[in-house]
Each structure stands twice: as C-alpha cells, then as structure tokens.
Amino acid sequence: MAPLRSHLTVLSAACSKYAASPAFWIPAAPGTSPRAWSQISYKQFYEDVELAARSWHKVLGGAGLSRGDIVGFWAGGLSYADVAAFYGLSLAGYIPQLISMRLSSGTVVLELLQASGAKALVYDPTYTLPGDAASWPLPTSPILPVAELKQFSAAPLPEFPEPSSPESPVMIFHTSGSTGGCPKLVPYSATLLDNVVSKIHRVAKPADAGRRDVCTWMGSICHLAQNTIFLGSMQHGASTIQPTTLPISGDEAKQLVKHCSLNRLHMFDLGPLIRASKTDAALLSCLKGMDAVFYGGLALASEEAAFGYSHGIKIQNCFASTEVNIMMTSSLTSPVLRPLPDTNYVFLPADGNAGLVELAVHPSSPDYPALYVASRGQSTAEPYRTGDLFSRTDDGGYVSRGRSDNWIKTANALRCDCGAIEAAVMSRCADVVRACIALGQGRASPVLLLEPMGVEMEVGLLKTQVLARLEEWNSRRYVHERLNGENFVVVLPSGALPRTAAKGNVQRALAEAKFKTILDEIYAAA
C-alpha cells in the first residue's frame, strides 16, 4: 500500500520540485503606491514552516504536550504567517484543531477544545481570551510573526510525523453551527485527507501544462475550502496571491492580473464581479482572459451565469462540504455539476420535495467521512446523507436546489442554521412574538422577521427586548450567524409571513422572495 499523502507530504514534494518558484505573493504595506506584491519561494516557505515547527516543538513541548496531541489553532487564517504557523504545527507532530476568527467567543472556543480533548491553544494575539491566559485551564501561546521565528533556529526540528493509523485524525475542522448552540467537530482522518489530495490534484490541473498558475486566496486557512485549494496549488507548483481584502474587488482583480499575472480566480460569491463586469470593460477583459474562474459554496444567479458563459468567461462551479470535501464540479462552459471520478455517491428521493434528489455518500466511497459519522453516533454502514438537494438534468448532470433542512448559505459560503435562530426566539420570546423566520440566503448574516403576539408594544422596544433576551445565545454564534443589531430585526403586521395552506408553516423560500426589497435595503445600509 502506498504511503498516505497529507498537506505535509504535498508541501515537501512541492519544495523539492519547485524550490525556486514562487509559492506566495504578499502585498506590500498599506499605502504603498502603486500597490506591489513580493514573492516567497517554495524553498523559503518550507524553511519558514520548519522554523514554526521548531518553535511549536519547544513551546508546546515545554508545556508538557506530546506529539499526537490536539492543539487548537484560533486565527484569521488569511495571512502567510498563519499558513506557516499552521503547517509548522502539523510538522511538529501535533493535530491542529482549526478555529475560525468568525467564532469570536473565547468561551465557545474553550468548549470546542474540551470537546476534542485538545491539550493547548495557539491563537492570534489580537484575540481576547476569557479572563487572562494564566487563568486558562489549557496552555496557550500566541502565533508569532514570521520574522520573530528566527529566534528558534537553533531549536531541534522534530522528525517528520506519520499518522498512527489510516483512520487517526490529522486535523479537525468545524461545521458552521448547530441547533445545540455550538459548532460540531469534523475530524479528517489520514485516509480522508489522502483522498482530498487526489481529488484536488485533478480539479486544480492547469489548463496550460507549460505554465504554472497564479491563483487568488479564497478564504481562511481555518476553513475547508482554502485549506484544500492550497493542496491543489502546491501539487502543480502554482503560486497564491494574498489579497488586500476579501472578497476581491473588481479593481484589485485587475491589479492582480497586471502586476502578478493572475490567471486562476478562486471565489465564494462570484456574483458581484460578474455584475461589475457588465459595466467595466477592463474587468470583463480580465475575467475572459482567466484560464479558470472557480467558485463554490454559493450559487451563481442564472442571469449572471448566462452573462458570464455567453461572454467567454471560463467559469467552473464546485460543490463541496466540510464533512466530505469536493464532491462535484462543472465544466468551464456550463454550471451543471457532475460527481468526481472514483467516488461512489447515491442520489436518494428527497422527502417532501417532488422531483428532487438528496446527495448521499456510500460507505464504499473513498471520501466517506467515517470519523465524522461515527462521532455523531451513526452507523458507518449506512450512506452519509448530506442534506443537499439537486435536480437532475437530461444529460445526467445535477443542479443545486438548496437544502432539505433549515440551513442557508451566507455570502462567504458558510452555513447558517435558521431553524436554530427561530427556535431560540420562540423559546425566549413566545410572550411577545407570535411567529418568526430568519432569512438571508447569500447575504452577510441573517435577518429576523417577526409577527408580534398582539401585545401593545412600540416597535423599537420590541426589537430591543427580543435582542436582549437573545444576547447570551447570540454571542455564542459564529459572526455570520448572529443577529447584528436592531436593523436586522423586522417587525411585520400579523399574518404577513407566507404560510403553507395545509399546515400553516412559514415558507422560507417564499419569504426570501416576498421581502427581497426589504432585505436589499437592510444590507445596503449595513
């Protein structure tokens, strides 16, 4: 059996094969005009990762940790320093538990660490721990800037780590949230990560074998998408540009093409760039010149997709989940999705959704998330149902049709459990709220629409009271799952929410359409 591959073996191979080639483009200090990017080679990247590994081995080993221990990694994940620190943590032999900056509650972070059995936390020093570091029940250590890692150059470098077994975890992600008020752990086994390496190698293959791609950063290294994109880029010797802002603006996209020869764009929400290109000929020209405009996590509106394809933009749609990773991709000329080769998916009839099917992963598929399924107390002999719905096309492809539950996808492609928001409101505010619904598909965060119980109360006071009762619950959510103030609560007349005729249930899709103008105004003013 061939050795299992990981992010570390991919990096090691890339350093051997592409040592002098650029791995990263890092922006110059803000205010530099014109904006400039400096290059970091694969050789330099690996040396910085080794320095980070030396530092973690000394600091965490000195705190009593052993190789194979789980260590929380709480960071923005949007900088080169974060990437070097994360890879270094793995190279030192620890299992990173990746925690996004979008989870800003230190109390919830501690709960996640306790749930995984983590032995320490390394974190962005700008984040706030509950109390002080000395009072924490776990050792903590700040993530250092790359320049400060040189002080550890004489520290010993641990042996290259090997997984203890094919099914042992090598890193841990999290879902976006849950009804229980705390994200769920999503462990990645050595076997699953090896399969991810295979899948992204195919997806990230350059259009021109004689040229190495220049790609954009997609999101935080603490989330599944960017972590996977790096695996694809490194296998093909591509370089990654650290942008000045995310999502990338049209103006910056044009600068990246001009100054860095960008030819592969990675984004979650592609819609704003497509819309901007309709009135910006230079941006449209840049997009048309890309070898691939890759997006995933958030559906592209049909009119925007039609504009892009008809104008020669090579758009590739990708469908993935945190639990399974990439499952389906499209061609560069159509958004229709097809399962990746060497997978085994089943499409089950969707309950209550005539004509739709739900994607499930068969236990025999190499990307079956056995560790995650077992951690949920479910049988690993049964297909893993993703909850994602699709319609079939005449030629055997699939088009995403949302989910079978109360979850939505926000603008950054992270999931938000609207049902949990609604349940929290009704459990705390049933004396003043008759009915409510949380909306915000494709938006930055949710909006709560509610019908009052009928008690006499001024609208502003009602909003204040609802938010006050939700305050502690709201603070435990990811940033993109929170109700961010009174402007994100709308009080409607009784009976205004659209309901089903049979059971009187409030219908989310109809509500999104009916109140679109109100939602547009709220987000435009935010």
C-alpha positions as CSV (number, residue, x, y, z in Angstrom):
1,M,0.0,0.0,0.0
2,A,1.4,3.4,-1.0
3,P,2.1,5.8,1.9
4,L,-0.8,8.1,2.7
5,R,-0.3,11.7,1.5
6,S,-1.1,14.8,3.5
7,H,-0.6,18.6,3.4
8,L,2.9,18.0,4.7
9,T,3.9,15.4,2.1
10,V,2.4,17.7,-0.6
11,L,4.5,20.7,0.7
12,S,7.6,18.6,0.9
13,A,7.2,17.3,-2.7
14,A,6.5,20.8,-4.0
15,C,9.6,22.2,-2.3
16,S,11.7,19.5,-3.9
17,K,10.2,20.0,-7.4
18,Y,9.5,23.8,-7.4
19,A,12.0,25.1,-4.8
20,A,12.9,28.4,-6.6
21,S,9.4,29.1,-7.9
22,P,7.1,31.5,-6.1
23,A,4.6,29.9,-3.7
24,F,3.1,33.2,-2.4
25,W,2.6,36.8,-3.4
26,I,2.5,39.0,-0.3
27,P,1.1,42.6,-0.5
28,A,3.4,45.5,0.4
29,A,2.5,47.6,3.4
30,P,-0.8,49.6,3.1
31,G,-0.4,52.9,1.5
32,T,2.2,51.8,-1.0
33,S,1.5,53.3,-4.4
34,P,1.3,51.7,-6.8
35,R,0.3,48.6,-4.9
36,A,3.1,46.0,-5.0
37,W,3.4,42.3,-4.1
38,S,6.6,40.5,-3.1
39,Q,7.2,36.8,-3.8
40,I,8.0,34.0,-1.4
41,S,9.5,30.8,-3.0
42,Y,8.6,27.3,-2.1
43,K,12.0,26.9,-0.6
44,Q,11.5,29.9,1.7
45,F,8.0,28.7,2.6
46,Y,9.3,25.3,3.7
47,E,12.1,26.9,5.7
48,D,9.5,29.2,7.5
49,V,7.4,26.1,8.2
50,E,10.4,24.4,9.7
51,L,11.1,27.4,11.9
52,A,7.4,27.4,13.0
53,A,7.7,23.6,13.8
54,R,10.8,24.2,15.9
55,S,9.0,27.0,17.8
56,W,5.9,24.9,18.5
57,H,8.0,21.9,19.5
58,K,9.9,23.9,22.0
59,V,7.0,26.0,23.3
60,L,4.3,23.3,23.5
61,G,6.7,20.5,24.4
62,G,7.9,22.7,27.2
63,A,4.3,23.0,28.4
64,G,4.1,19.2,28.7
65,L,2.5,18.3,25.3
66,S,3.4,15.2,23.3
67,R,3.4,14.5,19.6
68,G,-0.1,13.5,18.5
69,D,-1.8,15.8,20.9
70,I,-4.6,18.0,19.6
71,V,-3.8,21.7,19.6
72,G,-6.4,24.4,19.0
73,F,-5.4,26.9,16.2
74,W,-7.5,30.1,16.5
75,A,-6.6,32.6,13.8
76,G,-7.8,34.7,10.9
77,G,-6.2,32.3,8.5
78,L,-5.8,35.0,5.9
79,S,-2.1,35.7,6.1
80,Y,1.1,34.0,5.1
81,A,2.1,34.0,8.8
82,D,-1.0,32.0,9.7
83,V,-0.3,29.4,6.9
84,A,3.3,28.9,8.0
85,A,2.2,28.6,11.7
86,F,-0.5,26.0,10.8
87,Y,1.8,23.9,8.7
88,G,4.5,24.2,11.3
89,L,2.1,23.0,14.0
90,S,1.5,19.8,11.9
91,L,5.2,19.4,11.1
92,A,5.9,19.5,14.9
93,G,3.7,16.4,15.2
94,Y,0.5,18.0,16.7
95,I,-3.1,17.7,15.4
96,P,-4.4,21.2,14.6
97,Q,-8.0,21.9,15.5
98,L,-8.7,24.8,13.2
99,I,-11.0,27.5,14.7
100,S,-12.1,30.5,12.6
101,M,-11.9,34.1,13.6
102,R,-15.6,34.1,12.9
103,L,-16.1,32.3,16.2
104,S,-15.2,35.3,18.4
105,S,-16.5,33.9,21.7
106,G,-13.5,32.6,23.7
107,T,-15.9,30.7,25.9
108,V,-17.2,28.7,23.0
109,V,-13.6,28.2,21.7
110,L,-12.8,26.6,25.1
111,E,-15.8,24.4,24.9
112,L,-14.7,23.1,21.5
113,L,-11.2,22.4,22.8
114,Q,-12.6,20.5,25.7
115,A,-14.9,18.5,23.3
116,S,-12.0,17.4,21.2
117,G,-9.6,16.7,24.1
118,A,-7.2,19.4,23.0
119,K,-4.2,20.0,25.2
120,A,-3.4,23.6,24.3
121,L,-4.4,26.6,22.2
122,V,-2.3,28.7,19.9
123,Y,-4.0,31.9,18.8
124,D,-3.8,35.3,17.1
125,P,-2.6,37.6,19.9
126,T,-5.2,40.2,18.9
127,Y,-8.0,37.9,20.0
128,T,-9.4,38.0,23.5
129,L,-9.3,35.0,25.8
130,P,-11.9,34.8,28.6
131,G,-10.1,36.2,31.7
132,D,-6.3,36.0,31.1
133,A,-4.0,33.4,29.7
134,A,-2.7,32.5,33.1
135,S,-6.2,31.5,34.3
136,W,-7.0,29.3,31.3
137,P,-7.3,25.5,32.0
138,L,-5.1,24.8,29.0
139,P,-1.6,26.2,28.0
140,T,-1.9,29.0,25.5
141,S,0.7,30.6,23.1
142,P,0.4,33.4,20.6
143,I,1.1,32.9,16.9
144,L,4.3,34.8,16.1
145,P,5.1,36.9,13.1
146,V,7.4,35.0,10.7
147,A,10.3,37.5,11.4
148,E,10.2,36.5,15.1
149,L,10.5,32.8,14.4
150,K,14.3,33.2,13.7
151,Q,14.9,33.1,17.5
152,F,14.1,29.3,17.3
153,S,16.5,28.5,14.5
154,A,18.7,26.5,16.9
155,A,15.8,24.6,18.5
156,P,15.6,20.9,17.5
157,L,13.4,20.0,14.5
158,P,11.1,17.1,15.2
159,E,11.0,14.0,12.9
160,F,8.6,14.2,10.0
161,P,5.3,13.0,11.5
162,E,3.4,9.9,10.4
163,P,-0.3,9.1,11.2
164,S,-0.6,6.5,13.9
165,S,-3.2,4.7,11.8
166,P,-5.1,5.3,8.5
167,E,-8.2,6.3,10.4
168,S,-6.5,8.5,13.0
169,P,-7.3,12.3,12.8
170,V,-4.7,14.6,11.2
171,M,-6.7,17.8,11.5
172,I,-10.0,18.9,12.8
173,F,-12.5,21.4,11.2
174,H,-15.9,22.5,12.4
175,T,-19.3,22.9,11.0
176,S,-20.7,26.5,10.8
177,G,-23.0,25.9,13.8
178,S,-25.7,23.7,15.2
179,T,-29.0,23.6,17.0
180,G,-27.2,22.9,20.2
181,G,-25.5,26.3,20.1
182,C,-22.0,25.1,19.5
183,P,-20.3,24.0,16.3
184,K,-19.7,20.3,15.7
185,L,-16.2,18.8,15.3
186,V,-15.4,17.5,11.8
187,P,-12.2,15.3,12.1
188,Y,-10.2,14.5,9.0
189,S,-8.6,11.1,9.0
190,A,-5.3,10.3,7.3
191,T,-7.3,8.3,4.7
192,L,-9.8,11.1,4.0
193,L,-7.0,13.7,3.6
194,D,-5.1,11.4,1.2
195,N,-8.3,11.2,-0.9
196,V,-8.6,15.0,-0.8
197,V,-5.1,15.2,-2.2
198,S,-6.2,13.1,-5.2
199,K,-9.4,15.0,-5.8
200,I,-7.9,18.5,-5.7
201,H,-5.0,17.4,-7.9
202,R,-7.5,16.7,-10.7
203,V,-9.6,19.8,-10.1
204,A,-6.6,22.2,-9.9
205,K,-4.8,20.9,-13.0
206,P,-3.5,23.8,-15.1
207,A,-5.1,24.5,-18.5
208,D,-1.6,25.0,-19.9
209,A,0.9,22.3,-18.8
210,G,3.8,24.6,-19.7
211,R,2.7,27.4,-17.4
212,R,2.4,27.5,-13.6
213,D,-0.9,29.0,-12.4
214,V,-1.1,32.2,-10.4
215,C,-4.2,31.9,-8.1
216,T,-6.1,34.0,-5.6
217,W,-6.6,33.3,-2.0
218,M,-10.2,32.1,-1.5
219,G,-10.8,32.4,2.3
220,S,-9.4,31.4,5.7
221,I,-7.0,28.5,6.1
222,C,-9.1,27.6,9.1
223,H,-11.9,26.6,6.8
224,L,-12.0,23.6,4.4
225,A,-12.0,25.5,1.1
226,Q,-8.7,27.4,1.3
227,N,-7.0,24.5,3.0
228,T,-8.0,22.3,0.1
229,I,-7.1,24.9,-2.6
230,F,-3.6,25.1,-1.2
231,L,-3.2,21.3,-1.7
232,G,-4.1,21.7,-5.3
233,S,-1.9,24.7,-6.0
234,M,1.2,23.2,-4.4
235,Q,0.8,19.9,-6.3
236,H,1.1,21.8,-9.6
237,G,3.7,24.4,-8.4
238,A,1.2,27.3,-8.6
239,S,1.5,30.4,-6.6
240,T,-1.1,32.1,-4.4
241,I,-1.7,35.8,-4.1
242,Q,-2.6,37.1,-0.6
243,P,-5.2,39.9,-1.5
244,T,-5.6,43.1,0.4
245,T,-9.3,42.4,1.0
246,L,-11.7,39.5,0.7
247,P,-13.8,39.2,-1.3
248,I,-11.6,40.5,-4.0
249,S,-12.9,43.7,-5.7
250,G,-13.0,44.3,-9.4
251,D,-10.3,46.9,-9.1
252,E,-8.0,44.6,-7.2
253,A,-8.7,41.7,-9.7
254,K,-7.5,44.0,-12.5
255,Q,-4.3,44.9,-10.4
256,L,-3.6,41.3,-9.8
257,V,-3.7,40.5,-13.5
258,K,-1.5,43.4,-14.3
259,H,1.2,43.0,-11.6
260,C,1.1,39.3,-10.7
261,S,-0.2,37.7,-13.9
262,L,-3.2,36.2,-12.2
263,N,-4.8,33.6,-14.4
264,R,-6.9,31.5,-11.9
265,L,-9.6,33.2,-9.8
266,H,-11.0,31.5,-6.7
267,M,-14.1,32.9,-5.1
268,F,-17.1,32.0,-3.0
269,D,-19.6,34.7,-4.2
270,L,-18.8,35.4,-7.9
271,G,-21.9,37.4,-8.5
272,P,-20.6,40.9,-7.6
273,L,-17.6,40.6,-10.0
274,I,-19.9,39.3,-12.9
275,R,-22.3,42.2,-12.3
276,A,-19.5,44.7,-12.2
277,S,-18.0,43.4,-15.4
278,K,-21.2,44.3,-17.2
279,T,-20.3,48.0,-17.0
280,D,-16.5,47.6,-16.7
281,A,-14.9,46.5,-20.0
282,A,-11.5,46.2,-18.5
283,L,-12.7,43.9,-15.7
284,L,-14.7,41.8,-18.3
285,S,-11.5,41.5,-20.4
286,C,-9.6,40.3,-17.3
287,L,-12.2,37.7,-16.5
288,K,-12.3,36.5,-20.1
289,G,-8.5,36.1,-20.0
290,M,-8.5,33.8,-17.0
291,D,-7.8,30.1,-17.5
292,A,-10.5,29.4,-14.9
293,V,-12.9,31.4,-12.7
294,F,-13.6,28.9,-9.9
295,Y,-16.4,29.4,-7.5
296,G,-18.2,27.3,-4.9
297,G,-20.3,27.4,-1.8
298,L,-22.8,29.9,-3.1
299,A,-24.9,29.5,-6.2
300,L,-24.4,32.0,-9.1
301,A,-27.7,33.5,-10.2
302,S,-28.9,32.2,-13.5
303,E,-28.7,35.6,-15.3
304,E,-25.2,36.2,-14.1
305,A,-24.1,32.7,-15.1
306,A,-25.7,33.2,-18.6
307,F,-23.8,36.5,-19.0
308,G,-20.5,35.0,-18.0
309,Y,-20.7,32.0,-20.2
310,S,-22.0,33.9,-23.2
311,H,-19.2,36.4,-22.9
312,G,-16.5,33.7,-22.9
313,I,-15.7,33.7,-19.2
314,K,-14.4,30.2,-18.3
315,I,-16.5,29.6,-15.1
316,Q,-16.1,26.4,-13.1
317,N,-18.7,25.6,-10.4
318,C,-17.7,23.4,-7.5
319,F,-19.8,21.7,-4.9
320,A,-18.3,20.6,-1.6
321,S,-19.0,20.2,2.1
322,T,-16.8,20.4,5.2
323,E,-17.5,16.8,6.0
324,V,-16.7,15.3,2.6
325,N,-14.7,18.0,0.8
326,I,-15.2,18.4,-3.0
327,M,-17.8,16.1,-4.5
328,M,-18.9,17.6,-7.8
329,T,-17.6,20.1,-10.4
330,S,-18.8,21.5,-13.7
331,S,-17.1,22.1,-17.0
332,L,-15.8,25.5,-17.9
333,T,-18.8,26.1,-20.2
334,S,-21.8,25.1,-18.1
335,P,-22.7,25.3,-14.4
336,V,-24.2,21.7,-14.4
337,L,-22.4,19.6,-11.8
338,R,-21.1,16.0,-12.1
339,P,-19.6,13.8,-9.5
340,L,-15.8,13.5,-9.4
341,P,-14.4,10.2,-10.8
342,D,-13.5,7.4,-8.4
343,T,-16.3,8.3,-6.0
344,N,-19.5,6.4,-5.1
345,Y,-22.5,8.7,-4.4
346,V,-26.1,7.8,-4.3
347,F,-28.9,10.2,-5.1
348,L,-31.9,9.5,-2.9
349,P,-35.5,10.7,-3.4
350,A,-35.9,13.9,-1.3
351,D,-38.6,13.7,1.3
352,G,-41.3,16.2,0.6
353,N,-39.5,17.6,-2.4
354,A,-41.0,16.1,-5.6
355,G,-38.6,15.8,-8.4
356,L,-35.5,16.5,-6.3
357,V,-32.8,14.1,-5.0
358,E,-30.6,14.3,-2.0
359,L,-26.9,13.6,-2.3
360,A,-25.5,10.9,-0.1
361,V,-22.1,9.3,0.1
362,H,-21.9,5.5,0.0
363,P,-19.7,3.8,2.7
364,S,-17.6,2.3,-0.1
365,S,-16.7,5.8,-1.5
366,P,-13.1,6.7,-0.6
367,D,-14.3,10.1,0.7
368,Y,-16.8,8.6,3.1
369,P,-16.5,10.7,6.3
370,A,-16.3,7.7,8.7
371,L,-14.8,9.6,11.6
372,Y,-17.4,12.3,11.5
373,V,-20.3,9.8,11.1
374,A,-19.1,7.7,14.0
375,S,-18.6,10.8,16.1
376,R,-22.4,11.6,15.6
377,G,-23.3,8.1,16.9
378,Q,-24.5,7.0,13.5
379,S,-23.8,3.7,11.6
380,T,-20.9,3.8,9.2
381,A,-22.6,1.0,7.3
382,E,-25.2,3.5,6.0
383,P,-24.8,6.2,3.3
384,Y,-23.9,9.6,4.7
385,R,-26.8,12.0,3.8
386,T,-25.5,15.5,3.1
387,G,-28.9,17.2,3.2
388,D,-28.1,18.9,-0.1
389,L,-30.8,18.7,-2.8
390,F,-30.4,18.6,-6.6
391,S,-32.4,18.3,-9.7
392,R,-31.3,16.0,-12.5
393,T,-30.6,17.3,-16.0
394,D,-31.5,15.4,-19.1
395,D,-27.9,14.6,-19.8
396,G,-27.3,13.1,-16.3
397,G,-25.9,16.2,-14.5
398,Y,-27.1,17.9,-11.4
399,V,-28.2,21.4,-10.5
400,S,-28.1,22.5,-6.8
401,R,-31.6,23.2,-5.3
402,G,-30.7,24.2,-1.8
403,R,-31.1,22.0,1.3
404,S,-33.6,19.7,2.9
405,D,-33.4,21.4,6.2
406,N,-33.5,24.9,7.8
407,W,-29.9,25.8,6.8
408,I,-28.9,28.6,4.4
409,K,-25.6,29.6,2.8
410,T,-24.4,33.1,3.7
411,A,-22.3,35.3,1.4
412,N,-19.0,33.7,2.4
413,A,-20.4,30.2,1.7
414,L,-20.6,29.3,5.3
415,R,-23.8,27.6,6.6
416,C,-26.3,29.2,9.0
417,D,-28.9,27.3,10.9
418,C,-32.0,29.5,10.6
419,G,-34.1,26.9,12.4
420,A,-31.9,27.3,15.4
421,I,-32.4,31.1,15.4
422,E,-36.1,30.7,15.1
423,A,-36.2,28.1,17.9
424,A,-34.1,30.4,20.2
425,V,-36.5,33.3,19.6
426,M,-39.7,31.3,20.2
427,S,-38.3,29.7,23.4
428,R,-37.3,33.1,24.9
429,C,-39.9,35.4,23.4
430,A,-43.2,33.5,23.0
431,D,-45.0,36.0,25.1
432,V,-44.3,38.8,22.6
433,V,-43.6,37.0,19.3
434,R,-46.4,35.1,17.5
435,A,-44.2,33.8,14.6
436,C,-40.8,34.5,13.1
437,I,-38.5,33.4,10.3
438,A,-34.7,34.0,9.8
439,L,-33.7,34.9,6.2
440,G,-30.5,35.8,4.4
441,Q,-29.6,33.3,1.7
442,G,-26.4,34.6,0.0
443,R,-26.2,37.6,2.5
444,A,-23.6,38.5,5.0
445,S,-25.7,37.5,8.0
446,P,-29.3,36.7,8.9
447,V,-32.3,39.0,9.3
448,L,-35.1,38.1,11.6
449,L,-38.7,38.8,10.5
450,L,-41.3,38.5,13.2
451,E,-45.0,38.9,13.8
452,P,-45.8,40.3,17.3
453,M,-48.1,38.4,19.7
454,G,-50.5,41.2,19.8
455,V,-49.4,42.9,23.0
456,E,-49.2,46.7,22.8
457,M,-45.5,47.5,22.4
458,E,-43.6,50.1,20.4
459,V,-41.7,48.5,17.5
460,G,-38.3,49.7,18.7
461,L,-38.9,48.5,22.2
462,L,-40.0,45.1,20.9
463,K,-36.8,44.8,18.9
464,T,-34.7,45.8,21.9
465,Q,-36.5,43.3,24.1
466,V,-36.0,40.4,21.7
467,L,-32.3,41.1,21.2
468,A,-31.8,41.5,24.9
469,R,-33.3,38.0,25.6
470,L,-31.1,36.6,22.8
471,E,-27.9,38.3,23.9
472,E,-26.1,35.4,25.6
473,W,-27.2,32.9,22.9
474,N,-26.3,35.3,20.1
475,S,-22.8,35.9,21.4
476,R,-22.0,32.2,21.1
477,R,-22.7,32.0,17.4
478,Y,-20.3,32.5,14.5
479,V,-20.2,36.1,13.3
480,H,-22.1,35.2,10.2
481,E,-24.9,33.5,12.2
482,R,-25.6,36.4,14.5
483,L,-28.4,39.0,14.5
484,N,-26.3,42.1,14.3
485,G,-28.5,44.7,15.9
486,E,-32.0,46.2,15.6
487,N,-31.6,46.9,11.9
488,F,-31.5,43.2,11.4
489,V,-34.9,42.6,13.1
490,V,-38.1,43.5,11.1
491,V,-41.5,43.7,12.8
492,L,-44.3,42.8,10.4
493,P,-48.1,43.0,10.7
494,S,-49.9,39.9,11.9
495,G,-50.3,37.4,9.0
496,A,-47.7,38.9,6.8
497,L,-45.4,35.9,6.7
498,P,-46.2,33.5,3.8
499,R,-47.5,30.1,5.0
500,T,-48.5,26.7,3.6
501,A,-52.2,26.2,3.1
502,A,-52.2,22.7,4.7
503,K,-50.2,23.2,8.0
504,G,-49.7,26.9,8.2
505,N,-45.9,26.6,8.2
506,V,-43.9,29.7,7.3
507,Q,-42.2,29.1,4.0
508,R,-38.6,30.3,3.8
509,A,-38.1,30.4,0.0
510,L,-41.4,32.4,-0.5
511,A,-40.4,34.8,2.4
512,E,-37.0,35.4,0.8
513,A,-38.7,36.4,-2.5
514,K,-41.6,38.4,-0.9
515,F,-39.3,40.5,1.3
516,K,-36.4,40.8,-1.1
517,T,-36.7,44.6,-1.3
518,I,-36.7,45.0,2.5
519,L,-33.6,42.7,2.7
520,D,-31.8,44.6,0.0
521,E,-32.4,47.9,1.8
522,I,-31.1,46.4,5.1
523,Y,-27.9,45.1,3.7
524,A,-27.3,48.2,1.6
525,A,-27.4,50.3,4.7
526,A,-25.2,47.9,6.8
